[in-house]
């Protein structure tokens, strides 16, 4: 008896009028944005940008722009024209096809942002930060401050694009980070270095005030920065604000000579999991123009990959800190379970932890783009800030909705491939609109649970 073989070869390709999407993962994302009330917050800050009832609604414009960033398929504004013609994509983000924006509409929308309106993005970032603080309730707030060079070297002339310290023309925003989130940012032209003007002092003063007013008046706040912020004026400001800091210093000759005179018994070891060993020692140091001495921590790398390093090849660094100098602040750190932070190896560990914080720059660039689309500075500023807001919301979504299925530490590209890029079919039946996916995807991602968490996020809404 012969068995008839099932025919598997495709004979032709035909179009269909059914609503299909290759980005079914956007649906839980859009529902999550709605449930956390982000649109109400956006309307509060930016609703006045809409001049006519005929224009695109502000909340709708932001929904499509935030989804555009999360999707990340093509971050050229002309991609909105392709999305506007895709009824399946419109259904996936719960938008009427007639309300899908074109590239020209989006350009007009972003061109409507002025300097004053763009400043409101910083308030929005602060709102998102306080929302996450209330959700996670940390006993210590560890912040990191740094600039991020956005390479626009090969782009056409852009207002504000200047040569940067990386020998590339671009923008250089100053960004304050907490864990995976960018909690404040100042979008700046490329020639403005890390410590330009009074921006650092003003940013930290505002942020510390807000943490203490809206979260916890007594929570210890610690800031890490690199040597680009090595300035007594910054140290004075941080000390006046009552926060801890760890700052990279400059290796002057007298510092190295001072380190050579430290007795061997005063050096403390710091062993890393990757086989590196550092020797660390603390001493008081007062630079020529300083009004008082400050704690300096000198380190040298003695072992790498579990092998010794010759003295002439040992990597040496110095850090400055006020940790361990103020008894009241030290006691608050001890109460919060961070007694190790005031030790000499603990200070070095905090400084080394900046490497992980700097990976946020890599993640943000992978999520979005360095090459901004406009020639004018203000619409590029709005584009940048919206990208940062979308990035923060993605990080919150990963922790609130998909954490049990996908590690929240994965990079944006991995998250997109694992969660967003799933095929779906949108059908209307029985007065309901249903997104259908394959059984394999349903079970792999546990979409039943994810859909429930997207509709009822486990944290309080924003407003």
C-alpha positions as a LaTeX table, in Angstrom:
\begin{tabular}{lrrr}
\hline
Residue & $x$ (\AA) & $y$ (\AA) & $z$ (\AA) \\
\hline
Unk1 & 0.00 & 0.00 & 0.00 \\
Unk2 & 1.47 & 3.37 & $-0.96$ \\
Unk3 & 1.07 & 6.51 & 1.09 \\
Unk4 & 0.39 & 9.79 & $-0.64$ \\
Unk5 & 3.01 & 12.35 & 0.38 \\
Unk6 & 1.74 & 15.67 & 1.65 \\
Unk7 & 2.45 & 18.50 & $-0.76$ \\
Unk8 & 4.84 & 21.01 & 0.91 \\
Unk9 & 6.12 & 23.12 & $-1.95$ \\
Unk10 & 4.57 & 26.54 & $-2.47$ \\
Unk11 & 3.28 & 27.12 & $-5.99$ \\
Unk12 & 2.63 & 30.89 & $-5.83$ \\
Unk13 & 2.37 & 33.93 & $-3.59$ \\
Unk14 & $-0.79$ & 35.99 & $-3.32$ \\
Unk15 & $-1.79$ & 39.08 & $-1.33$ \\
Unk16 & $-4.43$ & 38.92 & 1.39 \\
Unk17 & $-6.83$ & 41.46 & 2.81 \\
Unk18 & $-6.50$ & 39.91 & 6.28 \\
Unk19 & $-4.81$ & 42.01 & 8.92 \\
Unk20 & $-1.45$ & 40.39 & 9.61 \\
Unk21 & 1.50 & 41.77 & 11.54 \\
Unk22 & 5.08 & 40.72 & 12.14 \\
Unk23 & 5.25 & 42.91 & 15.28 \\
Unk24 & 2.58 & 41.31 & 17.46 \\
Unk25 & 4.72 & 42.05 & 20.52 \\
Unk26 & 3.86 & 45.73 & 20.16 \\
Unk27 & 0.29 & 45.09 & 21.33 \\
Unk28 & 1.13 & 44.34 & 24.99 \\
Unk29 & 3.54 & 47.30 & 24.89 \\
Unk30 & 0.85 & 49.73 & 23.72 \\
Unk31 & $-1.62$ & 48.38 & 26.28 \\
Unk32 & 1.02 & 48.81 & 29.01 \\
Unk33 & 1.59 & 52.45 & 28.00 \\
Unk34 & $-2.13$ & 53.08 & 28.26 \\
Unk35 & $-2.44$ & 51.41 & 31.68 \\
Unk36 & 0.41 & 53.37 & 33.27 \\
Unk37 & $-1.27$ & 56.61 & 32.10 \\
Unk38 & 1.74 & 57.89 & 30.15 \\
Unk39 & $-0.55$ & 59.56 & 27.60 \\
Unk40 & $-2.19$ & 61.73 & 30.26 \\
Unk41 & 1.25 & 62.88 & 31.36 \\
Unk42 & 2.31 & 63.63 & 27.79 \\
Unk43 & $-0.90$ & 65.59 & 27.18 \\
Unk44 & $-0.31$ & 67.59 & 30.34 \\
Unk45 & 3.18 & 68.65 & 29.26 \\
Unk46 & 2.82 & 68.90 & 25.49 \\
Unk47 & $-0.91$ & 69.20 & 24.73 \\
Unk48 & $-0.54$ & 72.86 & 23.77 \\
Unk49 & 1.59 & 71.96 & 20.76 \\
Unk50 & $-1.59$ & 71.00 & 18.88 \\
Unk51 & $-2.85$ & 74.20 & 17.27 \\
Unk52 & $-5.92$ & 72.85 & 15.47 \\
Unk53 & $-8.48$ & 70.11 & 16.02 \\
Unk54 & $-7.65$ & 68.92 & 12.51 \\
Unk55 & $-4.09$ & 68.12 & 13.48 \\
Unk56 & $-2.82$ & 64.87 & 14.90 \\
Unk57 & $-3.63$ & 64.32 & 18.57 \\
Unk58 & $-0.57$ & 64.67 & 20.79 \\
Unk59 & $-1.15$ & 61.38 & 22.59 \\
Unk60 & $-1.54$ & 59.56 & 19.26 \\
Unk61 & 1.62 & 61.13 & 17.85 \\
Unk62 & 3.61 & 60.06 & 20.90 \\
Unk63 & 2.11 & 56.56 & 20.88 \\
Unk64 & 3.26 & 56.04 & 17.31 \\
Unk65 & 6.63 & 57.66 & 17.98 \\
Unk66 & 7.29 & 55.56 & 21.10 \\
Unk67 & 6.27 & 52.40 & 19.22 \\
Unk68 & 8.45 & 53.48 & 16.30 \\
Unk69 & 11.47 & 53.58 & 18.63 \\
Unk70 & 10.66 & 50.30 & 20.34 \\
Unk71 & 10.20 & 48.57 & 16.97 \\
Unk72 & 13.52 & 49.97 & 15.75 \\
Unk73 & 13.23 & 48.44 & 12.28 \\
Unk74 & 14.07 & 51.71 & 10.55 \\
Unk75 & 14.56 & 54.96 & 12.47 \\
Unk76 & 14.40 & 57.22 & 9.42 \\
Unk77 & 11.29 & 59.37 & 9.59 \\
Unk78 & 10.29 & 58.24 & 6.09 \\
Unk79 & 9.53 & 54.84 & 7.63 \\
Unk80 & 6.31 & 56.34 & 8.99 \\
Unk81 & 4.99 & 56.33 & 5.40 \\
Unk82 & 5.49 & 52.57 & 5.19 \\
Unk83 & 3.85 & 52.04 & 8.57 \\
Unk84 & 0.89 & 54.21 & 7.61 \\
Unk85 & 0.16 & 51.85 & 4.70 \\
Unk86 & 0.27 & 48.73 & 6.91 \\
Unk87 & $-3.17$ & 47.99 & 8.37 \\
Unk88 & $-1.74$ & 45.08 & 10.35 \\
Unk89 & 0.76 & 47.35 & 12.11 \\
Unk90 & $-2.01$ & 49.87 & 12.83 \\
Unk91 & $-4.13$ & 47.13 & 14.39 \\
Unk92 & $-1.17$ & 45.88 & 16.46 \\
Unk93 & $-0.72$ & 49.33 & 18.06 \\
Unk94 & $-4.50$ & 49.77 & 18.46 \\
Unk95 & $-4.76$ & 52.69 & 16.04 \\
Unk96 & $-7.35$ & 53.38 & 13.37 \\
Unk97 & $-5.63$ & 53.24 & 9.94 \\
Unk98 & $-6.99$ & 56.73 & 9.24 \\
Unk99 & $-5.03$ & 58.04 & 12.25 \\
Unk100 & $-1.66$ & 56.66 & 11.18 \\
Unk101 & 0.77 & 59.55 & 10.73 \\
Unk102 & 2.83 & 60.18 & 7.64 \\
Unk103 & 6.47 & 61.23 & 7.71 \\
Unk104 & 5.43 & 64.80 & 6.85 \\
Unk105 & 3.01 & 64.92 & 9.79 \\
Unk106 & 5.66 & 63.61 & 12.16 \\
Unk107 & 8.20 & 66.13 & 10.90 \\
Unk108 & 5.70 & 68.96 & 11.47 \\
Unk109 & 4.97 & 67.62 & 14.93 \\
Unk110 & 8.63 & 67.51 & 15.98 \\
Unk111 & 9.36 & 70.86 & 14.35 \\
Unk112 & 6.78 & 72.36 & 16.70 \\
Unk113 & 9.02 & 71.86 & 19.73 \\
Unk114 & 10.78 & 74.96 & 21.03 \\
Unk115 & 13.47 & 75.33 & 23.68 \\
Unk116 & 10.83 & 75.88 & 26.36 \\
Unk117 & 8.81 & 72.83 & 25.37 \\
Unk118 & 11.91 & 70.67 & 25.17 \\
Unk119 & 12.75 & 71.62 & 28.75 \\
Unk120 & 9.51 & 69.87 & 29.79 \\
Unk121 & 11.04 & 66.57 & 28.71 \\
Unk122 & 13.38 & 66.84 & 31.70 \\
Unk123 & 10.37 & 67.11 & 34.00 \\
Unk124 & 8.90 & 64.06 & 32.29 \\
Unk125 & 12.12 & 62.10 & 32.84 \\
Unk126 & 11.97 & 63.14 & 36.49 \\
Unk127 & 8.39 & 61.89 & 36.76 \\
Unk128 & 9.42 & 58.53 & 35.30 \\
Unk129 & 12.35 & 58.36 & 37.73 \\
Unk130 & 10.15 & 59.01 & 40.78 \\
Unk131 & 7.66 & 56.43 & 39.47 \\
Unk132 & 10.39 & 53.79 & 39.36 \\
Unk133 & 11.75 & 54.81 & 42.77 \\
Unk134 & 8.29 & 54.34 & 44.27 \\
Unk135 & 8.02 & 50.96 & 42.53 \\
Unk136 & 11.42 & 49.61 & 43.63 \\
Unk137 & 11.84 & 51.50 & 46.93 \\
Unk138 & 15.67 & 51.41 & 47.11 \\
Unk139 & 17.30 & 52.12 & 50.47 \\
Unk140 & 20.17 & 53.91 & 48.71 \\
Unk141 & 20.00 & 55.87 & 45.44 \\
Unk142 & 23.20 & 55.30 & 43.43 \\
Unk143 & 23.46 & 57.68 & 40.47 \\
Unk144 & 26.01 & 58.01 & 37.68 \\
Unk145 & 26.71 & 61.09 & 35.59 \\
Unk146 & 28.46 & 61.16 & 32.23 \\
Unk147 & 28.30 & 62.54 & 28.71 \\
Unk148 & 27.43 & 60.45 & 25.66 \\
Unk149 & 28.90 & 61.32 & 22.27 \\
Unk150 & 26.43 & 60.91 & 19.40 \\
Unk151 & 28.47 & 60.47 & 16.23 \\
Unk152 & 27.09 & 62.56 & 13.35 \\
Unk153 & 30.43 & 62.85 & 11.57 \\
Unk154 & 29.17 & 61.63 & 8.19 \\
Unk155 & 25.78 & 63.35 & 8.30 \\
Unk156 & 24.88 & 66.54 & 6.50 \\
Unk157 & 25.32 & 69.76 & 8.44 \\
Unk158 & 23.37 & 69.74 & 11.68 \\
Unk159 & 22.95 & 72.72 & 13.98 \\
Unk160 & 24.91 & 71.98 & 17.16 \\
Unk161 & 27.14 & 69.28 & 15.62 \\
Unk162 & 30.73 & 70.05 & 16.69 \\
Unk163 & 34.00 & 68.15 & 17.07 \\
Unk164 & 33.95 & 66.10 & 20.30 \\
Unk165 & 36.70 & 64.63 & 22.47 \\
Unk166 & 36.32 & 61.38 & 20.51 \\
Unk167 & 37.52 & 63.22 & 17.38 \\
Unk168 & 34.10 & 62.84 & 15.77 \\
Unk169 & 31.57 & 65.55 & 15.06 \\
Unk170 & 28.31 & 65.11 & 16.88 \\
Unk171 & 26.18 & 66.01 & 19.87 \\
Unk172 & 27.25 & 65.39 & 23.46 \\
Unk173 & 24.29 & 65.20 & 25.88 \\
Unk174 & 24.94 & 65.10 & 29.63 \\
Unk175 & 23.04 & 62.15 & 31.15 \\
Unk176 & 22.26 & 61.23 & 34.74 \\
Unk177 & 21.55 & 57.51 & 35.14 \\
Unk178 & 20.04 & 55.31 & 37.83 \\
Unk179 & 20.46 & 51.62 & 37.09 \\
Unk180 & 19.02 & 50.99 & 33.61 \\
Unk181 & 17.26 & 54.37 & 33.40 \\
Unk182 & 18.33 & 57.80 & 32.15 \\
Unk183 & 16.70 & 59.98 & 34.81 \\
Unk184 & 17.79 & 63.40 & 33.60 \\
Unk185 & 19.56 & 64.68 & 30.51 \\
Unk186 & 20.67 & 67.93 & 28.93 \\
Unk187 & 20.94 & 67.71 & 25.16 \\
Unk188 & 24.03 & 69.73 & 24.16 \\
Unk189 & 26.15 & 70.51 & 21.18 \\
Unk190 & 29.32 & 68.50 & 20.69 \\
Unk191 & 31.87 & 71.03 & 21.89 \\
Unk192 & 30.39 & 71.30 & 25.38 \\
Unk193 & 32.63 & 69.12 & 27.53 \\
Unk194 & 31.62 & 67.13 & 30.63 \\
Unk195 & 31.93 & 69.94 & 33.14 \\
Unk196 & 30.75 & 72.80 & 30.95 \\
Unk197 & 29.34 & 75.75 & 32.86 \\
Unk198 & 27.15 & 75.16 & 35.93 \\
Unk199 & 25.06 & 72.41 & 34.35 \\
Unk200 & 26.30 & 69.65 & 36.67 \\
Unk201 & 25.62 & 71.61 & 39.85 \\
Unk202 & 22.17 & 72.74 & 38.69 \\
Unk203 & 21.21 & 69.23 & 37.54 \\
Unk204 & 22.26 & 67.58 & 40.80 \\
Unk205 & 20.68 & 70.28 & 42.96 \\
Unk206 & 17.35 & 69.84 & 41.18 \\
Unk207 & 17.47 & 66.04 & 41.27 \\
Unk208 & 18.49 & 65.78 & 44.94 \\
Unk209 & 15.71 & 68.20 & 45.91 \\
Unk210 & 13.16 & 66.15 & 44.00 \\
Unk211 & 14.27 & 62.81 & 45.47 \\
Unk212 & 14.05 & 64.19 & 48.99 \\
Unk213 & 10.75 & 65.96 & 48.42 \\
Unk214 & 8.88 & 63.28 & 46.47 \\
Unk215 & 10.53 & 60.02 & 47.56 \\
Unk216 & 12.40 & 60.00 & 50.88 \\
Unk217 & 13.96 & 62.98 & 52.69 \\
Unk218 & 16.55 & 60.76 & 54.41 \\
Unk219 & 17.57 & 58.27 & 51.69 \\
Unk220 & 21.37 & 58.29 & 51.13 \\
Unk221 & 22.29 & 59.49 & 47.64 \\
Unk222 & 25.67 & 58.58 & 46.11 \\
Unk223 & 26.98 & 59.87 & 42.77 \\
Unk224 & 29.78 & 58.38 & 40.67 \\
Unk225 & 31.54 & 60.42 & 37.97 \\
Unk226 & 34.71 & 60.20 & 35.91 \\
Unk227 & 37.73 & 62.51 & 35.87 \\
Unk228 & 35.97 & 64.88 & 33.46 \\
Unk229 & 34.07 & 66.23 & 36.49 \\
Unk230 & 37.17 & 66.55 & 38.70 \\
Unk231 & 36.53 & 70.04 & 40.06 \\
Unk232 & 36.46 & 71.45 & 43.57 \\
Unk233 & 33.34 & 73.46 & 42.72 \\
Unk234 & 31.50 & 70.21 & 42.04 \\
Unk235 & 32.81 & 68.66 & 45.26 \\
Unk236 & 31.68 & 71.69 & 47.25 \\
Unk237 & 28.22 & 71.50 & 45.71 \\
Unk238 & 27.89 & 67.76 & 46.38 \\
Unk239 & 29.01 & 68.22 & 49.99 \\
Unk240 & 26.57 & 71.09 & 50.48 \\
Unk241 & 23.76 & 68.92 & 49.11 \\
Unk242 & 24.66 & 66.22 & 51.62 \\
Unk243 & 25.28 & 63.48 & 49.06 \\
Unk244 & 28.18 & 61.08 & 48.68 \\
Unk245 & 30.40 & 61.09 & 45.61 \\
Unk246 & 33.20 & 59.08 & 44.02 \\
Unk247 & 35.09 & 60.93 & 41.31 \\
Unk248 & 38.00 & 59.90 & 39.13 \\
Unk249 & 41.09 & 62.03 & 39.73 \\
Unk250 & 44.20 & 63.02 & 37.82 \\
Unk251 & 47.50 & 61.23 & 38.40 \\
Unk252 & 49.85 & 64.10 & 39.16 \\
Unk253 & 53.50 & 63.29 & 39.89 \\
Unk254 & 53.20 & 64.18 & 43.57 \\
Unk255 & 50.28 & 61.77 & 43.91 \\
Unk256 & 52.36 & 58.89 & 42.53 \\
Unk257 & 55.27 & 59.85 & 44.80 \\
Unk258 & 52.88 & 59.94 & 47.76 \\
Unk259 & 51.64 & 56.44 & 46.89 \\
Unk260 & 55.20 & 55.10 & 46.77 \\
Unk261 & 55.70 & 56.18 & 50.38 \\
Unk262 & 52.65 & 54.29 & 51.72 \\
Unk263 & 53.80 & 51.39 & 53.95 \\
Unk264 & 53.10 & 47.93 & 52.58 \\
Unk265 & 50.83 & 47.03 & 55.49 \\
Unk266 & 48.49 & 49.94 & 54.66 \\
Unk267 & 47.55 & 48.54 & 51.24 \\
Unk268 & 44.27 & 46.62 & 51.07 \\
Unk269 & 43.47 & 43.99 & 48.41 \\
Unk270 & 40.45 & 44.03 & 46.12 \\
Unk271 & 39.93 & 40.77 & 44.22 \\
Unk272 & 37.67 & 40.63 & 41.16 \\
Unk273 & 35.81 & 37.58 & 39.86 \\
Unk274 & 37.70 & 37.76 & 36.55 \\
Unk275 & 41.10 & 37.24 & 38.20 \\
Unk276 & 42.14 & 40.86 & 38.61 \\
Unk277 & 43.61 & 41.98 & 41.92 \\
Unk278 & 44.02 & 45.59 & 42.96 \\
Unk279 & 45.87 & 47.03 & 45.91 \\
Unk280 & 44.20 & 50.14 & 47.38 \\
Unk281 & 45.19 & 52.77 & 49.92 \\
Unk282 & 43.55 & 55.94 & 51.24 \\
Unk283 & 45.11 & 59.24 & 52.27 \\
Unk284 & 44.12 & 62.88 & 52.58 \\
Unk285 & 45.06 & 65.09 & 49.63 \\
Unk286 & 44.68 & 68.82 & 49.09 \\
Unk287 & 45.28 & 70.21 & 45.63 \\
Unk288 & 46.86 & 73.64 & 45.31 \\
Unk289 & 43.67 & 75.71 & 44.99 \\
Unk290 & 41.48 & 73.62 & 47.30 \\
Unk291 & 40.14 & 75.04 & 50.55 \\
Unk292 & 40.46 & 71.72 & 52.40 \\
Unk293 & 41.91 & 68.22 & 52.00 \\
Unk294 & 39.72 & 65.41 & 50.68 \\
Unk295 & 39.95 & 61.63 & 50.83 \\
Unk296 & 41.95 & 60.17 & 47.95 \\
Unk297 & 42.00 & 56.45 & 47.13 \\
Unk298 & 44.97 & 55.22 & 45.10 \\
Unk299 & 44.78 & 51.88 & 43.28 \\
Unk300 & 47.16 & 49.78 & 41.24 \\
Unk301 & 46.51 & 46.58 & 39.30 \\
Unk302 & 48.85 & 43.85 & 40.55 \\
Unk303 & 47.24 & 40.73 & 39.02 \\
Unk304 & 45.44 & 40.17 & 35.74 \\
Unk305 & 43.89 & 36.85 & 34.68 \\
Unk306 & 45.26 & 35.37 & 37.92 \\
Unk307 & 48.82 & 36.30 & 36.89 \\
Unk308 & 51.09 & 38.93 & 38.36 \\
Unk309 & 51.71 & 42.22 & 36.56 \\
Unk310 & 55.19 & 43.78 & 36.45 \\
Unk311 & 55.48 & 47.01 & 38.44 \\
Unk312 & 56.16 & 49.15 & 35.36 \\
Unk313 & 52.96 & 47.80 & 33.69 \\
Unk314 & 50.63 & 48.19 & 36.65 \\
Unk315 & 47.58 & 50.31 & 35.84 \\
Unk316 & 47.33 & 53.09 & 38.44 \\
Unk317 & 44.37 & 55.35 & 39.20 \\
Unk318 & 43.26 & 57.73 & 41.91 \\
Unk319 & 39.72 & 58.52 & 43.05 \\
Unk320 & 38.37 & 61.25 & 45.32 \\
Unk321 & 35.44 & 60.75 & 47.63 \\
Unk322 & 33.69 & 62.02 & 50.75 \\
Unk323 & 32.45 & 58.55 & 51.72 \\
Unk324 & 33.54 & 57.73 & 55.23 \\
Unk325 & 34.27 & 61.39 & 56.00 \\
Unk326 & 30.87 & 62.35 & 57.41 \\
Unk327 & 29.74 & 60.35 & 60.44 \\
Unk328 & 26.02 & 61.02 & 59.96 \\
Unk329 & 26.06 & 60.06 & 56.28 \\
Unk330 & 28.19 & 56.99 & 57.04 \\
Unk331 & 25.65 & 55.86 & 59.63 \\
Unk332 & 22.84 & 56.20 & 57.10 \\
Unk333 & 24.78 & 54.02 & 54.66 \\
Unk334 & 25.38 & 51.43 & 57.39 \\
Unk335 & 21.67 & 51.44 & 58.28 \\
Unk336 & 20.88 & 50.90 & 54.59 \\
Unk337 & 23.19 & 47.88 & 54.46 \\
Unk338 & 25.99 & 49.62 & 52.54 \\
Unk339 & 28.71 & 49.73 & 55.19 \\
Unk340 & 31.20 & 48.31 & 52.65 \\
Unk341 & 30.89 & 51.44 & 50.52 \\
Unk342 & 32.87 & 53.55 & 52.97 \\
Unk343 & 35.84 & 51.14 & 53.03 \\
Unk344 & 38.80 & 51.71 & 50.73 \\
Unk345 & 38.08 & 48.64 & 48.52 \\
Unk346 & 34.39 & 49.63 & 48.56 \\
Unk347 & 35.15 & 53.06 & 47.11 \\
Unk348 & 37.18 & 51.43 & 44.32 \\
Unk349 & 34.35 & 48.96 & 43.64 \\
Unk350 & 31.91 & 51.85 & 43.24 \\
Unk351 & 34.30 & 53.53 & 40.80 \\
Unk352 & 34.70 & 50.30 & 38.84 \\
Unk353 & 30.92 & 49.91 & 38.78 \\
Unk354 & 30.79 & 52.86 & 36.41 \\
Unk355 & 31.77 & 50.45 & 33.64 \\
Unk356 & 28.36 & 48.83 & 33.94 \\
Unk357 & 26.68 & 52.24 & 33.98 \\
Unk358 & 28.49 & 53.24 & 30.80 \\
Unk359 & 26.98 & 50.18 & 29.10 \\
Unk360 & 23.71 & 52.14 & 29.30 \\
Unk361 & 25.13 & 54.36 & 26.57 \\
Unk362 & 25.71 & 51.33 & 24.39 \\
Unk363 & 22.19 & 50.07 & 25.09 \\
Unk364 & 20.64 & 53.48 & 24.34 \\
Unk365 & 22.52 & 53.78 & 21.06 \\
Unk366 & 21.52 & 50.24 & 20.10 \\
Unk367 & 17.92 & 51.02 & 21.00 \\
Unk368 & 17.82 & 54.28 & 19.05 \\
Unk369 & 20.21 & 56.11 & 16.79 \\
Unk370 & 23.14 & 58.51 & 17.00 \\
Unk371 & 22.31 & 60.18 & 13.70 \\
Unk372 & 19.51 & 62.64 & 14.26 \\
Unk373 & 17.20 & 63.51 & 11.35 \\
Unk374 & 16.80 & 67.30 & 11.40 \\
Unk375 & 19.11 & 70.16 & 10.51 \\
Unk376 & 17.72 & 72.38 & 13.27 \\
Unk377 & 18.73 & 71.86 & 16.88 \\
Unk378 & 15.30 & 72.06 & 18.55 \\
Unk379 & 13.50 & 69.28 & 16.61 \\
Unk380 & 16.61 & 67.10 & 17.06 \\
Unk381 & 16.35 & 67.80 & 20.78 \\
Unk382 & 12.71 & 66.64 & 20.81 \\
Unk383 & 13.66 & 63.53 & 18.81 \\
Unk384 & 16.48 & 62.72 & 21.26 \\
Unk385 & 14.35 & 63.19 & 24.38 \\
Unk386 & 11.51 & 61.07 & 22.97 \\
Unk387 & 14.06 & 58.34 & 22.22 \\
Unk388 & 15.27 & 58.49 & 25.85 \\
Unk389 & 11.69 & 58.38 & 27.19 \\
Unk390 & 10.94 & 55.36 & 24.97 \\
Unk391 & 14.14 & 53.69 & 26.20 \\
Unk392 & 13.13 & 54.20 & 29.85 \\
Unk393 & 9.64 & 52.87 & 29.19 \\
Unk394 & 11.10 & 49.79 & 27.49 \\
Unk395 & 13.27 & 49.14 & 30.56 \\
Unk396 & 10.22 & 49.53 & 32.81 \\
Unk397 & 8.16 & 47.24 & 30.55 \\
Unk398 & 10.85 & 44.55 & 30.71 \\
Unk399 & 10.75 & 44.63 & 34.50 \\
Unk400 & 6.99 & 45.00 & 34.96 \\
Unk401 & 5.70 & 42.69 & 32.22 \\
Unk402 & 8.26 & 40.32 & 30.66 \\
Unk403 & 10.82 & 39.83 & 33.44 \\
Unk404 & 9.78 & 36.23 & 34.18 \\
Unk405 & 10.14 & 35.26 & 30.51 \\
Unk406 & 13.06 & 37.39 & 29.26 \\
Unk407 & 15.95 & 38.67 & 31.37 \\
Unk408 & 15.57 & 42.44 & 31.80 \\
Unk409 & 19.32 & 42.80 & 31.27 \\
Unk410 & 19.22 & 41.78 & 27.60 \\
Unk411 & 20.12 & 44.42 & 25.04 \\
Unk412 & 17.38 & 46.02 & 22.93 \\
Unk413 & 18.12 & 44.00 & 19.78 \\
Unk414 & 17.82 & 40.73 & 21.70 \\
Unk415 & 14.57 & 41.87 & 23.32 \\
Unk416 & 13.13 & 42.83 & 19.96 \\
Unk417 & 14.01 & 39.49 & 18.40 \\
Unk418 & 12.67 & 37.49 & 21.35 \\
Unk419 & 9.49 & 39.43 & 22.07 \\
Unk420 & 8.47 & 41.97 & 19.43 \\
Unk421 & 9.17 & 40.01 & 16.26 \\
Unk422 & 6.29 & 37.55 & 16.44 \\
Unk423 & 3.68 & 36.99 & 13.77 \\
Unk424 & 0.06 & 37.72 & 14.57 \\
Unk425 & $-3.34$ & 37.86 & 12.91 \\
Unk426 & $-5.93$ & 40.43 & 13.99 \\
Unk427 & $-9.55$ & 39.33 & 13.59 \\
Unk428 & $-12.86$ & 40.92 & 14.57 \\
Unk429 & $-15.55$ & 38.56 & 15.77 \\
Unk430 & $-18.39$ & 38.67 & 18.27 \\
Unk431 & $-17.89$ & 42.42 & 18.86 \\
Unk432 & $-14.29$ & 41.72 & 19.89 \\
Unk433 & $-10.92$ & 42.35 & 18.26 \\
Unk434 & $-8.57$ & 39.41 & 18.83 \\
Unk435 & $-4.85$ & 39.09 & 18.20 \\
Unk436 & $-4.02$ & 35.50 & 17.31 \\
Unk437 & $-0.54$ & 33.97 & 17.49 \\
Unk438 & 0.76 & 30.46 & 17.03 \\
Unk439 & 0.46 & 27.98 & 19.87 \\
Unk440 & 4.27 & 27.73 & 20.06 \\
Unk441 & 4.64 & 31.49 & 20.60 \\
Unk442 & 1.73 & 31.52 & 23.04 \\
Unk443 & 3.42 & 28.93 & 25.22 \\
Unk444 & 7.03 & 30.08 & 24.79 \\
Unk445 & 6.29 & 33.62 & 25.90 \\
Unk446 & 3.44 & 32.73 & 28.26 \\
Unk447 & 1.41 & 35.44 & 26.52 \\
Unk448 & $-1.63$ & 34.83 & 28.68 \\
Unk449 & 0.30 & 36.04 & 31.73 \\
Unk450 & 2.08 & 38.81 & 29.84 \\
Unk451 & $-1.23$ & 40.15 & 28.55 \\
Unk452 & $-2.60$ & 40.18 & 32.09 \\
Unk453 & 0.43 & 42.07 & 33.43 \\
Unk454 & 0.31 & 44.56 & 30.54 \\
Unk455 & $-3.34$ & 45.30 & 31.36 \\
Unk456 & $-2.70$ & 45.51 & 35.11 \\
Unk457 & 0.92 & 46.55 & 35.68 \\
Unk458 & 2.27 & 45.47 & 39.06 \\
Unk459 & 3.25 & 49.07 & 39.89 \\
Unk460 & 1.19 & 52.18 & 40.44 \\
Unk461 & 0.28 & 54.29 & 37.44 \\
Unk462 & 2.13 & 57.52 & 36.72 \\
Unk463 & $-0.75$ & 59.93 & 37.38 \\
\hline
\end{tabular}
